[in-house]
Structures are given as structure tokens and as C-alpha cells.
Amino acid sequence: MKDKKSHFRFDFSVSQAGFVLSLLFDFIILYFNIKIGLICLSLIVLLAIYNLRLNKKKNKQLLEYIETLTLNIDTASKDTLLKFPFPILISEYNGDIIWYNHKFLNTVKNKKLIGKNLKDELPELYSAVLEGKSKLEKFEYEGNFFDVLITIVEVEEGKNEKRFLNLFYFVDVTAFVLLQKKYEIQNVVFGYLTIDNYEDVLNSAPEVSKSSIVSEIEKRITDWFYNQIRSDVFLMKYERDKYFFICNKEAFYKMQERRFNILEQIKEVNLYNKIIPTISCGIGIRQDSIFQAQKDARTALDMALSRGGDQFVIFHDGKFEFFGGKTKEHEKRSKVRSRVMAQTIKEIVKHSDKIFIIGHQYFDLDCLGAAVGLSKLCLNLGKEVYIVINSYNPTIKNFLQILLDDPQYQNVIIDQQKALKMKTRTSLLFVVDTQRTSYIDMPNMILEFEKIIVIDHHRRPADWVEQALICYSETYASSVCELVAELLSYEGIKLKKFEAEILLAGIMIDTRGFTKNVGVRTFEVATYLRENDAVPEAIKEYLKEDLESYILKSQLISNLEIICNNIALVVDYSQVCRDNVIIAKVADELLNIKGIDASFVVCKIENSVLISGRSNGKINVQVILEKIGGGGHLETAGARLENRSIEETKEVLLKAIQEYIDENRNL
């Protein structure tokens, strides 16, 4: 067929050329002899008219041939195809459309497609053929939906010639798809909403303004649900700072379209209150059970609160989705929870025969300080305790040596293999400075213990240690060392000088020398450690970096790029850095540049690419790095990508940064 069509086009273009030449010669003849020239012109016109009629007839015959193509089948089979109750389309293997039945013609609303290509008219079908698919589900065309069955037919055209055609059978499933969408929109959405800092907001305001503040917060919440969402929503206040709501998925989609901007609207309440109010919300979505949706919403709310509040968390199909979380966590003045935790942890330790302590990959000073503090608590209770270390940060090398020089700690530090041999059914496992299963130094260890306690100061990730008996996570805390030292102070435990200094060193590192993320309780803990003979000057001496590290930092900073005018990015293309501590220090250093609100440092160490993110609070680096599998705090976060190149990681990071900027631009 293609040969015939191309042959026809060739003949027609030759005729055109001959016609033009004839006219030229005729004009020459007219110049010399008008009478003969007019006779020749008449003949040329007659021939042109005849040629046009002949071409029109050939075109008509060609179209009739294509539209009634027999495809080497008998009359009965051909008649069956023509009268088939479903739309049918046939194309060449390269996508050229050569035939369709009347049902298909009705489907495309009499649009003439013969001679055109699938690539241009129906690209999804063309892609399905290239991918070797035999079925394309819920294919949408002109507002209708079809399940398309795809068959490749082999046709013999001669003794040794074969031809392949694509047959498409269209099954109309429009009614089913629309019903399915209607059913999905009616899925049950249950939500819990709470005002994070209700008491603090009221206590920070004059007495005469308190009722107005409560009224304004309630007004903004009800207005958002009933006037801005404007869909089927039932909202109820069941405590002075707590609400629950039930709606369908259509209303939920409207909330998503607005990027849950109620988070920002609540912060605008300013009636002489010194503390800005924030809210947290957990949403559960289920197709069949409102009871299960309610349980999922409670889980999502717990996740939101454990991550510092000021965010919406959606729990659907076993996955968490996060929105918001841009406000820095406020320190909790009340010590009731920490005192209860101290007592509970003490009781669990008493009823355990052996205690093991692990941390995140590349044990750092915060991990080590917390582990030493918990070891001291266990030793005071007469328990057998072990710190299990697989990999560690070079900064703790000196402190590890101090521990090993003390007789009480000489046999405390062990490896994973020895720990698993020693554990019993009643043994207890502490996980410190992380609650993310993928970041734990020895993740298989959490599968071996029935009793697990997690102590952390990072925002809760989606893959947290769910089987833990206790997850003591305080996102306002500067470090895990602060939380553990606070527990020790409640028990009135006297520390050795080096124990106190290791705990204080962990706090100093995570607060950049008490300049970041510190509160009243941080200094109270520091006072307790100072009373136990911790000397900051001695710690600084241990933490000093050598000349080689200092030069390496300068070399990395020389690769500085500025993104979006206020984000600093350093990528170690030369792969000279082999120390993740240097990466963090460079990220900290970049924040000292005027106009920089966030910094990211990307380095490859062995098969892993490490990203360290820092912020001054204006940009949430935790949310950015969570998009690529990382986590941390609003101001301090990190990520580790396995088996990726530096260039690939940079591209992924830049995409995550752009997504974050776009999301917040719409708020």
C-alpha cells in the first residue's frame, strides 16, 4: 500500500513539473506567434483539466480500497469485522492508520483518521505498541474511557512477503470508571485537629485578651472548613483545644488544593499574645471503615505532634504524607513528662537482666554522650550494660580512648556479633539519637529484642521504630545528651568528670557552642554537668581540628554555588572529602555568609553520597531532604543516598529544593 501511495505522489509531481514547463514554452511561442500560442495554451488547459479529473478518480479508488480492505480474509470474516459491536482500529506496524469500522468512527465523532499516524492522533496507543503491551486499561478519549485490547496480526502478501498490522479492540468502560470515581470521592476521611500551644499562647497574653484569642482561633478554624472548603464536612470541638472532623474525599482534595493554608491563617492571630499559635492535624483515609479511618487519623496526629507540630499529616495506604512544619519547636516549660519518662525508664531497666545501647550509623558525640549517660544510670542500678558500636565518627576517637582507660568501661564497648550472643529474652535495647530504622547502625538488632526504648530529639520520620515500648522524642531538645542528662539529674546521680564532659561535648557540638537551638532547660542541664566537674575548655581542646581538615574545609567552600539567591550549595566533585564531620562543618560555615538562609553540602564517601543541610530557620531543610529519603530538624538535616553518582544526587537535591520553593510560593 505504501508503495502505491508513494508512486502516485511521484507521478503527480512529475505532471506538475511538465505543466509548468509547458506554460513556459507556450509563453515563448506567444511572444513570436500569438495564434499558435493560443492554440497551444488551449491544449495545455484541456490536458490539465483531464489530469485533475484522473487524479481525483484515482484518489477516490484508493480511499475505497483502504476503507474496504479485505486483509486477505474471506467475505464472511470481513463482514464480521464491519459489523463488530465494539470499535475496531487497524494500523500499520509503524502506526499509519489504514482502517476502522463504523463504531470507531462514531467514537471519534466522524473525525477522519485514515492516512494519519497513531503517534500524532493517539499517542498512548502508539506507546503501548512500542512497549509490547497487549492491553491498555482506562484509555481516555473525548471524555470516554476504554479498555483497549491490542493484537499484532501477520498478513501474507506474496510467496515470501509478510506484513504486520496492529488491531485495536475498544471496550467501553466509561460507566464503570465514572462509578468508580464517584465511589472514591465518597471515601471516608477522618481528621483530628489540635492547637499545639494553647496554654502557652493564653499565658503569654493579657487577661482581657484571652477570650478574644480563643474566639478568633475558633472562628478561623470553622471558617476554613465551612466557608473556604465549602463541601460536605462535619466539624466538632470536643475539648477546648481539640477538634475532629469527618468529610468525603472531594472535600479533602479541596484542602490539598489550598495546601492546608489554615496553618498560616492561624499564625495570623495576634491579639497581644507574645507566642504565635500553631495547629497540628492528623488525617486518616479509608474506603470501607470509618472506625479504621479514625485510628489512622490518631496515628497521623501522633506523628504530627512528635515532629514538632504546625503541620498536617495524612496517613493513607500505610504511607505518611507531610504538609507544613515550618515553625521552630518551642521548648516545653513543664518537666512533668520528662520526670514520668525518667521513672518509667528506670522501672523497665530494673526488670531487665542486660542492657544494650546502639545509635545511628557513624556514632557521633551526641550518640556517645547519651550512651555513656544511660550506661551510668544502668550501672547505678546494678545492671550489666553494653554500648554496641559498629561504625563511628572520627571526632569521638579521643573520647572513646578515655572510656577504655577507665576500668568500669573497659568491657562495656562491644560489637554486634558479641551483643547478639549475650542477649537474653529479658534484655533491653536502647536506641539513641535516631528513631529511623534505615539510619540505625545495626538495623537487624531491633528485630532481636522484645523490649526497645528509643530516645531521640529529631522529628519523627515515616519509618520510625514502631515496636518500641517507649519512644521518648522531644524535638525542642538541643540533643539527646540534653534529654539523658536531664534524666540523670532527676535521679541525683553523681557523674565522673569524663562522663560529664562527654555529655557536655555532645550538647556543645549539636548547639554549635550553645548558639543554636538552646533553651532554659539546655542551660539547666549544662549547669548540672558543670557541677559534676565538666570543663568546657578541656572539651574545646579535644574538639580542635587539625590543619589538614581546615584546608579541606576551605577547598570545599571554594566550590560554592548560590541557588535562588539565598541557598548555598557545595558539591565535592573531586571527591577529596572522606570525613562526614567536615561535611557538617562546611554546611555550618556557609550559614555565616550574608544573605544565605540555607546550605547544602554534597560529598561521596565510598558507595554513599552524603548530604548535610543547615538553615537559619527561614527554610525547612528537613522537609527538603525528606523528599529524597533524609530527615532531621527544621534547621539541621541530612540524607544518605546509596549507589548514586555525585551528579545524580545534585540533580535530585535541586529538584527537591525547587519543589519546596514551589509549594511554599503557593501558600
N, C-alpha and C positions, 0 to 999 in steps of 0.2 A: 504493500500500500504506500509506504513512504517513497518507494522508487517512482511510482506512478505520479504522485503529487509533485515530487521534485522535477520530474521530466516535464510535467505540464508547465511549471513555473519557468523552466528554461526556454521552452518553445515560445511562451508568451513574451518574454523579454527580448528574444530574437526578433519577433514580429514588431515589437515597439521600435527596435533599432532600425529595421527595414523601413518602417513607416516614416521615421524621422529623415532617413537618407533620401527616400523618395520625394519628400517635400522639398528638400534642399535642391535636388536635381530639377524639380518642377519649377522652382523659383528661378533657376538659371535659364531654363527653356523659356519661361515667361519673359525674361529680360530680352531674349533675342527674337522670340516669335510668340505673340500673345495668343493667337488662335490655337496653335498646337499645345501651348502651355495649359490653356483652359480645358482642353480635351483630356490631357494627362491628369490634371487636378480632379476632374470628374471621376476618372477611373480610380484614382487613389482613394477618394471618398467612398466610392462603392465598395472597394476592397476592404476598407476599414470597417464599414458597417457590417459586411459579411463576417469579418473576423470576430467582431464583438459578439454577434449572434451565435457564432460557432462556439466561442469560449463560454458564453452563458449556458449553452446546451450541455457542454462538457461538464461544467460545474454542477449543474443540476443532476446529471447522470452520476457524477462522483458522490454527491451527497446521498442520493437514493441508494447507491451501492453500500455506503458506510452505514446508513440508518437501517438497512435491511440485511445486514451482514449475516451470512449463513454460518460462518465459523466452521465450515466443514461438518455440519451436523444435518441430520435429516429434517424434513419439513415438520414432523411431529414435535421434535425437540425444540426447533426454532419457535414453533407456535407456543410451546410451554413457556419459554423464556419471555416471549412478548406478553403473555397473559399472566405471568407470575404475580401473585398478590402482593409481594414486597418489592420495594425499589431495588433495581439492579443497575450496576455501572460496570462497564468493561473498559480497560485501558491497556495500551501497550505496556511492555515491561518498563520502558523509560518514562512512563507517566502520561503519554499522549492519550487523551480520551477519544475513543472510537465508537462507542455505542452505549445506549441506556434505554430502558423501557419507559412506558408512559407513566408508571408510578413514580419513577425517579424524576421525570420531567415535571410532574405535579409538585414533588417535594422541593425542587429548586425554583418553583414558581415560573415555569416555562423559560427559564434562562438557558440560552443556547451555549452548551459547553463543548460540543463536538469540535475536534481540532485543537482544543486548548489543552494545557498540561495541568496535571494534579498539583504540581509544585506551586503553581500560581493560584489555582482556584480552590483546591482542597489540600493545603499543605500537611495537615495532620494525617490524612490518608497516605500521602506520599512518604512521610516519615515512618509510618507504620510498616509500609512495604520495605523500605530500606533496612529497618530493624528486624525484618523477618517475622513480624507478628502475624498470628492467624486470626486475632480478634482485637477489635478496638472498642472499649466499653464507654458508654455515655458520650459518644461523639456529638457535639452540638453544632447545629446548622440552622440558621434562620429561626432561632427560638425553639427548635425541636431537638430531641435527643434520640440517638440511635446506638444500638449495639451493632457494629459492623463486622461481618464475617469475611475474611479475606482468603481467597483461594488462587493459586497460580495454576493456570491451565496450559498444557503443552499442545500445540496445534501443528500438524504436518502440512507443509505447503508443497512439497515435492518429494522425490525419492530420498534425497539426502538433506532436505531443508526442514528445519523446525523453527517454531515461533512460540514465544511465551507471552501469555496475556494475564492480566490481573482481573479477577472477578470479585466484585464487592456486593455483598448482600446486606441490605439495611433493614434492621428490625426496629420498629418504632417503640421506644420505651419512655416517651415523654411523660405519659400519665404516671408511670411508676416513679420517675425521677422527681416530678413535682410533688408527689405524695410523700416521698422520702424527705425532701427539703422541708415540707410543711411539718412533718413529724419531728425532724431535727430541730426546727425553730422552737418547738414546744417542749424541748428537753428541760428538765428541772435544773434551775440554778439557785443554789442556796448560798447566802453570804453572812458572815459575822463582821461587824464593824465596831471598832473601839477607839476611843480618844486616848492616845498614848500617855499623855502627861496632864491629865485632867486636874489632879490635885496641885501639881506644880504651877500650872497656869493660874488657877484661882488664888493660890497662896502668894503669887507674885503681883497681884492686883489689889487696889484699894477695896475696902469692904463694899462701898457704894457701887462699884463696877461689876462685882461678881455675878449678880443675877443677869445683868445685861450681856456679859460674856457667854454665860450658859445659853441664854436665849438666842444670841447671834450664831453660835456654833450649831445649835439645833436647827435654826432657820436655814442655814446654808446647806446642811445635810439633806433636809426634807425637800428644799427647793431643787437640789441637784437631781434627786431621784424622781420627783413628781413633775417638775416643770421642764427640766433640761432633757431628761431621758424620754419622758412622755410615752411610756409604754406600760405593759402590764407588770407592775411592781407592787409588792406588798412590803412595807417598811414598818418595823415596830421597835420602840425603845423599851428594853426590859430592865435596864439599870440606868443610873444617872449618866454613865459614860459608855454605855454599850447598846448596840442595836443589832437586829438581824433582819434580813430581807429575803424574799422569795420572788423570783421572776422567771420569765422564759428566756430562751437563748437570743431572741430578737432584741430584747432589752439589753442583754449582756453585750451584744455586738455594738449597740449604740454607746455603751460605756467604753468599749475598746476604741471606737472611733474618736472619742473625746480624750483618749489617753488617760482616763481616770483623773481628769483635771480637778476633781474635788479635792485632791491632795494639796493643790496650790491655793484653791479658794479658801480652805480652812486656815491656811497660814496668814491670810489677809486680815483675820480677826485681830484687831489691835485697839482695845478699849482700856488703855492704861495698864495692860498686862505686860510685864517685862519678858515673859517667856512665850515664844510663839507656839500655838497649839498645833499638834500633828495628829493624824489618824492612821490606823492600820486596818486592813480588811483582808479576810480570807474567803475565797470563793471556791465552792465545790460544784462540779457539773456532772450530772448523771442522766442516763436515758430512761431508766426504769424505776429508780428508788429515791424518793425524797429523803428517806432516813439515811441512806448511804451518802447522798449529796451533803447532808448536814454534817456527817462525820468527816467528810473530805474538807468541808469549809473550816471546821475546827482545827484540823491538821494544818491547813493553809495559814490560818490566823496565828497558830503557834510558831510556824515558820517565819511569818512576817515580824512577830514580836522578838523572836530570837535573833533576827537580823538587824535589830535596832529600830524597828517601826518605820512610820512615814512611808508606807508602801502598800500596794495591792499585790497579793499572791494568789494565783489561780492554780488549783490542783485538779488536773483532768487527765484521764487515761494513764494514771501513775506518774505523771510528769508535772513539775512545777514551772510556772512562768511568772516573772517578776516585773512589776512596774513601780517606778518611784524610787524611794530610798535615797534621796539626795540630801537629807538633813543630817547633820552630825549628831551622834548619840549624846544624850545628856547624862551626866553622872547621877546615879541614884543615891540620894542622901541617906535613905533608910538602909540600915545594915541588918534588918530582920532576916532577909533571905540568905545572906552570907552566913549569919550565925546558925540558921537552921541547917544549911548545907554542911557547915563545919561539924555539927553534931551528927548529922546523918552519915557523912563520910567516915567519921570516927567509929560509929557503930558497925558499919559494913566492914571496916578494916579489922575490928575486934573479932568478927566472926569469919575471918579468912585466915588460912594457915600460912600462905605465901603470897607476897605482893610483887607484881612485876610492873615496871613503868616503861612505856615507849612514847616516842614523839613522831614528828613528821620526818620526811626524808632530809638528809643532811642536818642532823641535830645541831641546833644553834644555842646561843647563850640563854634565850628565853626558855627553851626546852630543858636545858641542863639545870638552870636555876630552879625551875618548877619540880624537876625530878629529884633534885637534892632536898628541896623543901618537903616534898611528900615522903622521901626516904627518912628524913628526920622525924616526921610525925609517926611513921610506922615503927621505927626503931625505939621511940619513946614508949610505944605500946607493946614493946617486946616481940615484934613480929619480924619474920625473915623477909627481907626486901631486896629486890634486884632492879638495876637500871639496864635495860636492853638497848644496845646501840649497834646499828648496822653500818651506817654512814654518818659522818659528822663534818661540820663546818670547821675550817682551819682556825677560826677565832677562838674555839673552845679548847684548843690543844693545851695551852698553858694551864687552864682551869682543870682539865682532866688530870694533868700530872699532879696538881695539888691534891685532888681527891685520892689518887692512887698512893700518894705519900702518907695518907692518914690510915692507920691500922683499921679503923672502923669501916672504911670504904674500899679496902684493898680487894675484897672478893664480891663487891656489890655490882660492879660493871661487868656484864657478861654479853655473849652473843645470842642470837635467836635459837640456834641449834641446842645450846645448853639449856636455855629457858624452857623450851618445849619438852625436854626430857625431865625437867624438875617439876613442872606444873602438876597440880592435882585437881580433883573435881571442885574443891572449895577455894581454889586460888582466885585472886582478884587481879584484874588488869586495869591500870590507869593509862589513859591516852591523853597526852598533854600537848597544847599549842596547835591542835588541829582536830577537826571533827569530820574531815573529809576522808572517806575510805581510800580514795585514789592517791592521797598525799601521805598516808601513814607509811612510816619507814618499812614496816613489815606487815602488809595488809592481811596476810594469811593468819596472823596471830589472833586477830579479833574473832576468827572462826573457831578457835580452840578454847575460848573461855566463855563460861556461862555468866560470870559476873564482870561487868565492864563499867568503869566510871570515866566520863570524858570531862576534862576541864580545859576551857578554851576562851579566847577573847575575840575571835573572829565572827563575822556574820555567818549564820548557818547556811550551808550550801544544800543543793538538792540531794547529793549523795552522802548525807551525814550518817553517822553510826547509829542506826535506828534501834539496835538491840541493846543499847546501853541502859543500865539500871538508872543512872543519873547522868544528865548532860548539863553540867554547870557551866553555862556560857553567858558571860557578861560583856556585851560589845562596847560598853562605855570604858571598860578597864584598859589601862595602858598596855598591859602584858599579862601573861599567865603567872609570871613571877609575882605580880601585884596580888592576884587572887589567892595564890598559895601562901604568900607571906601573911596575908590578912587572916587566913585560916589558922596559921601558926600563932599569930598574935592573940587570937581569941582563946587559945589553949594555954597561953602564957609560957610557951616553950622557949628555953634559953638556947641560942644558937652559938656554934663555934664561930670564930672570926671569919674563917674562909667560907663557911656556909652562908653567912650573912652577906659576904662580899660577892659571892656568885649570884645570889638572888638580886642584889642591888645592881650588879652588872647587867643582868637580863633586863631590868627596868630601864637602866640608862641607855642601852642600845635601842630598845623599842620606842623610847621617848626622845631620842636624839639629845641626850643630856638634859632631860626634863624641860624640853622646849616644845614638845608636841604631844597632844592627846593626854594631858595630865589634869588631874582634879584634886580636890581636897583629900580624898582617900589615898591617892598616889603618894602625897607628901606624908600622910599619916603612917603609911607602910614604910616609907623611906626613913622616917623618924624611928620606928621600931627597929629597923635594920641597923641604923646608926647607933642605937642604944646597945646593939649586940656587936659593937666594935667594927662595923663595916667602914672602911676608909675610902671615900671616892677618889682621892688622889692615887692610891695604890691601884684601883681599878683602871684608871686612865692610863697608868703606866703599862698595864697588861694589854690594853686595847690599842696602843700606839701601832701605827702601820709602818712597814719598812720602806726604804727609798724606792725599791722596785715596784711596790704596789702604788706608791704615789705617782711614779712616772707612768704606770699603766693607766691610772685614772685619767691623767692628762691626755694620754694618747687616745683613749676612748672618747673623751669630750671633744676632741678635735674633729670627730665625725658628726658633729651636731647638725640636725636638720630642724627647722621650725615648721610646724603644721598648723594651719588655721590661725596663725598669728600668736597663739598662746599655748601651744603644746610643743614640748621639746622631745625629739626622738634621736636616740643614738643607736646605731646598728654596727656591731663589730664584724664587718665584712672580712677582715683579715684573720679573724678567729684567734687573736692573741690572748684573750682573756680565758683563764681556766679556773677562776675563783668566783663563786656566786656572791660572795661578800662584796667584792669590788663592784659588781653589777648594782647592788643595792646602794652602795655609797655614791656611785655616779648618779643614780636616779635622785638621791637626796641632794646632791650638789647642784643639779640642774635647776632645782626649785629656787636657788639663790639668784637666778637671773631675773632681772626686772621684766615684768610683763608675762612671765611664764606661770601658768596655773596648773599644769600637769606635765609629767615627764615619763618617758618610757625608754628602757634600755633593753636591747635585744642582743643576746650572746649565745653562741653554740658551745656546749661543753659535752664532749663525747657524742652520743646519739640524740641528745636532748637539746632543744632550743629553749633557753630561759628568758622570760620577760619579767622585768621588775617595773612596777608602776607606782608613781608617787603623785600626790596632789596637795594643794593648799586648802582644799575643801570646796572650791568652786566647781570642780569637775569630779564626778564619781568614778574613780579608776576601777573600783570593784565591779561595777555594772559593766564597764567596757571589757574587762578581762574575763568576766563570767561568760561572755558571748563566745569566747574561744576556749572554754574549759578551765579557766582560772578562778580566782576568788580572793577574798581578804576583807579589807576595810574600805570605807569611802576614800580615805587618804593614802592607804598603803595596801597594795595588792600585788599579786604575782601569778604567773602561769608557766606551765611546763608542757611543751609540745614534743612528742616523740617522733622520730624518723621524719623530720621536716627539714628543709633547707632554710638558710637564713632569709633568702629572697621570698620563699613561700610564706614564711612566718610574718615577714614585714607586710606582705600583701594582705594577709588575714587580719593582722592588727589594724592596718589602715582602714580596712572595710568595717571593722568593729567600731573604730573611732567615728567614722562617718555616720554609721547607723545611730550611734549615741547622739551625735550632734543633730541629726535629722529628727530623731524622736523628741528631743528637748526643744527644738525650734518650734514644734507644733503645739507645745504646751501653752 
